[in-house]
Structures are given as structure tokens and as C-alpha cells.
Amino acid sequence: MKTKLTPLEELRREKEIVRRECAESGYRLAEHWSYLSNNVGSLLFQSGVDAILKKFGFGSTQSRKEDEAPASNNLLGTLNTYYPVVWEIVQPLLWNYLIKKIKSIFSGKKKKKRRNDDD
């Protein structure tokens, strides 16, 4: 029985291991992306509500226990870490959208007059 592998066999084995790890990572990434795309509305809404509550002093910054591991090891932990930055980017866009909607309610659409070829 041959116990020692040749360098070529070792490389092939390592290549297969790396290929399996890449496939597993791709699968996990696809699951995270699927979760994010399915729940983007509720995640953004919850982030917005949390940001508003923190502005008024109702949000607690010490919601985690001291001995608990940080939640940055998963996708939601990452989103919680970066949502203030995302909120700062999205907030002006939302204001612009809301102002346009409110203006359109009060102003209404103007009809364009069509010119006839006879005129």
C-alpha cells in the first residue's frame, strides 16, 4: 500500500479541496443574498425605525450583553454595523422622493396642448 503521495497527487487533492470550499462558500453567499433580497424591505424599514428611535433617545446602544460575541460574523450583524452609513446615504433620496410626491398631490399634472397640423 502506498502511503506517500507524489507532489502531483498532493496538488490534485488540494485542488479538489479548494474547489469544494469554493462551492460551499458560493452556496453560503447565495443563501445570504437570497435572504437579503427577500427581506430588503423589512430590513431597511427596521433600520430606519431604529435610526429614528435613536435620534429621539429611545434606542439603546447597549442592547448586547458584555459576554456575548459580536454579531459581525453574520450578514445581519454586518448590516447592523453599517446601517447608519447606509441611512445617511438613503435619507436624502427618501426626502427627495417624499417632497416630489407631496408636490404632485397639490399641483396635479398639466396637460400638454397638442398642435394640430391645420393651425
Buried (B, 14 or more C-beta within 10 A) or exposed (E): EEEEEEEEEEEEEEEEEEEEEEEEEEEEEEEBEEEEEEEEEEBBEBBBEBBEEEEEEEEEEEEEEEEEEEBEEEBBEEBBEEBEEBBEEBEEEEEEEEEEEEEEEEEEEEEEEEEEEEE
